[in-house]
């Protein structure tokens, strides 16, 4: 959207102020006198709203303002920290430089959980009061939760508690009005996780900061809706609230500082975390990354005595799991597959292989309330693939697959064979997985599997192969191992070229955390997601196959693959993600989120990322050994 289209388009009945909101920037200030004359003719109740719209539009016509300077944020942070550590907020605010700041948010955490938060809009006449008031609100809420008994030792307990808290400070920059007839439309103007949102009626203002949104997994449209609610407005559309209640909504940039541990030096955050540089990606860091992903998958074990396996979608901002808690059989089989691939790269895979064996055993013991993993074709294919891979990796050292797992394998193979026979009734993405499982199995008729793979390549042009990845490509490589001619080499290479054209190469200073992600839609705020892992898994395998990547092509491919790995690291929760590491940190560290703006972390996203990282490690080390 063009800058001058940042407001709703006016209709034929619109006032000069409304038309000003749609005027190109160069005309905005020239139309100001006519708008002011119109505002003077309005009733007093409407006059304020018209003036807010007028001046808001003029402000929006100015060049974009930046967030408060880091030095300002650091000085303000040190001031708040001194108050918290002394367990006393001053009655009169000392002089504090808040240049460029329009609102303040202070958050206090204990063991990663929010126990106090205060948000205050800055009064230009007394800016220091906003910092004191926000800190005071946060401390009052925290001390209420920490107070214990009101005895002679209470002050000492609060001092000790203050020393154990971590502090998070957010400073808002200039507010810019945004348009749209709905909250969703207005939210499209906001950079999620980077900008906060505000709402105004008359002289009443409400601000919602990115930290508040992230710690509750709210998007900007939900935050705008809550801001309108905080102004006691009725549940109407944004367009109605504008016309009937003179509501104006805004976005603003933010400078944010937080502590990782109590007493540590604060770090600046970007979209709630710290941006991973491309230079951080190496063979060693990828191995550390893979180990962290595997650890997160294993931490999802069902805590009860029932053989339910792994839990699914983690809600890291609260440290629990969404309903349904238990992962599907397909997702658990994918996790077993990923863990097996990781075990083949570990120096000592004993513990991981044992965990895979236990997971497959639980998958094979079907409770009467559960659905048999072999009863549905997609689940059966993933289960068969995981069992065969585990067998080859040595999960059962004597080669004898336990009876329950062997029975599951037989049932899954039967379902996969029926899937090949009934290919016309099954979606192509599921057929790709069926082909992969059949090619890996070695028992299912090879000619039927070959025919299925060839038909999928014929019917799916290169630009559609991502929807079938990585399974179709892995099926092809299993049917035609190194040394044989690869029938689909041209199609796979074209697929890779198309994929890289959709990679975010350089997002500039404004969106550096998106670099390396794959996004197939054009938008003002591109939103690559965990699906980058699924798209890249096959490409990572292709790097190590000379039929698909010639020696003189390796370097640019490694550069692109390194960028993609960087983005996957960015998606993965680590200690710097302040809003997502509560007391149950062992279950959140290493979880891969759906996207940088959707903090949910299902089992599939973490397992697929582990698969992709393992393929990347294997190919990089293979290429390195042939130089």
Secondary structure by P-SEA (a helix, b strand, c coil): cccccccccccccccaaaaaaaccccccccaaaaaaaaaaaccccaaaaaaaaaaaaaaaaccccccccaaaaaaaaaaaaaaaaaccccccccccccccccbbbbbbbccccccbbbbbbbccccaaaaaaaaaaaaaaaaaaacccccccaaaaaaaaaaaabbbbbbbbcbbbbbbccccccccccccccccccccccccbbbbbcaaaaaaacccaaaaaaaaaaaaccccccaaaaaaacccccccccbbbbbbcccccbbbbbcccbbbbccccccaaaaaaaaaaaaaaaaacccccccccccccccccccccccccccccaaaaaaaaaaaaaaaaacccaaaaaaaaaaaaaaaaccccccccccccaaaaaaaaaaaaaaaaacccccccccaaaaaaaaaaaaaaaaaaaacccccaaaaaaaaaaaaaaccccaaaaaaaaaaaaaaccccccccccaaaaaaaaaaccccccccaaaaaaaaaaaaaaaccccccccccccccccccccccbbbbcccccccaaaaaaaaaccccccccaaaaaaaaaaaaaaaaaaacccccccccccccccccccccccccccccccaaaaaaaaaaaaaaaaaaaaaaaac
